[in-house]
Amino acid sequence: MALVTGASSGIGRATALRLAEGGAALQLVARRADRLEQTVAAARRHGVSCEGHVLDVRDARATTELVQQLTERQCPIDILINNAGLARGWDDVVDADERDWQEMLDTNVLALMRMTRLVLPLLRARPYADLVQVGSVAGVQPYPRGAAYCASKAAVEAFAQALRQELLGSAVRQLVIEPGMVATEFSEVRFHGDAPRARAVYEGLEPLSAEDVADAICWSLTRPPHVCVQSMLLMPTAQATATQVARRPR
Ligand SMILES: NC(=O)c1ccc[n+]([C@@H]2O[C@H](COP(=O)([O-])OP(=O)(O)OC[C@H]3O[C@@H](n4cnc5c(N)ncnc54)[C@H](OP(=O)(O)O)[C@@H]3O)[C@@H](O)[C@H]2O)c1
């Protein structure tokens, strides 16, 4: 059974549906009830059991209650996809809005760390288990006007590296996936709903799709238990680094 955060859109939704296709039962988390329900319905069409939980992962109490409930029901969680996250704003550090920083750090770092801590006992109780941390190329190649987002994803890398050493000797594998540009609602969220500005990010090149990332995650999950894909930098062919892309001339 897999627990996927941020399953109402983008990478989380695509990964949930790929897992459903492979027969996994699902526990899905996001804030937007209507969009979450659409993923739940689509997953159930694959014939698997799927429950949606409307939850803001920044809410420590609600997150703790959810995991307690899953524990009491003896839900056999053997996959955690820590995907919920966002970039907010595109500013030099001096001009940045601290509310954007707070939202990114609370979601991308603290909530991911908390979810990991709470779910780990469930993962450890399984014969084999997988923990997938959705990082970003931003966590390994920081770029200007994204300092706080890059810092949040670098924190995911450091957290995961430390945890990996604690997990040694257990049957829990941990993957940190670091995607480059993926066409999801990500840029629209980053630009506070400015759709034309978000579309321009992907103009003249073919970005990754959410399904491409889901495919890479599911590939790592389906390796034999003695094989652990520790990290994966997954880029569109048209992107060399976090900031260097090849765009077709207009
Ligand atoms: N797209 C890219 O280019 C890219 C590249 C590298 C890494 N990533 C990472 O990939 C992950 C998924 O992003 P995406 O590209 O798929 O963007 P997306 O389409 O905007 O999806 C983000 C998901 O996270 C959920 N979420 C955000 N804040 C949440 C909160 N406080 N509580 C619960 N759920 C929350 C959203 O659901 P609700 O709004 O319904 O809560 C949504 O389902 C993020 O961690 C992002 O940093 C994206």
The ligand as an ORCA input file, in Angstrom:
! r2SCAN-3c Opt
* xyz 0 1
  N       7.360     20.763    -11.970
  C       8.665     20.865    -11.868
  O       9.329     21.436    -12.748
  C       9.379     20.245    -10.698
  C      10.755     20.064    -10.791
  C      11.430     19.507     -9.721
  C      10.759     19.138     -8.580
  N       9.404     19.347     -8.503
  C       8.738     18.957     -7.245
  O       7.722     18.023     -7.531
  C       6.745     18.043     -6.500
  C       5.365     18.050     -7.120
  O       5.214     19.225     -7.872
  P       4.457     19.277     -9.280
  O       5.426     19.730    -10.286
  O       3.705     18.041     -9.508
  O       3.488     20.530     -9.010
  P       1.895     20.635     -8.824
  O       1.209     20.159    -10.059
  O       1.664     22.043     -8.387
  O       1.595     19.622     -7.643
  C       1.901     19.916     -6.305
  C       1.105     18.996     -5.418
  O       1.471     19.242     -4.051
  C       0.286     19.445     -3.296
  N       0.550     20.320     -2.170
  C       1.176     21.525     -2.178
  N       1.177     22.045     -0.939
  C       0.531     21.155     -0.145
  C       0.186     21.128      1.225
  N       0.513     22.146      2.049
  N      -0.487     20.072      1.723
  C      -0.834     19.030      0.905
  N      -0.540     18.995     -0.395
  C       0.138     20.057     -0.919
  C      -0.711     20.034     -4.290
  O      -2.038     19.743     -3.889
  P      -3.091     20.792     -3.272
  O      -2.783     22.139     -3.837
  O      -4.414     20.226     -3.675
  O      -2.847     20.689     -1.796
  C      -0.382     19.240     -5.539
  O      -1.065     18.001     -5.512
  C       7.077     19.241     -5.621
  O       7.737     18.810     -4.462
  C       8.012     20.059     -6.509
  O       8.876     20.861     -5.753
  C       8.697     19.870     -9.527
*
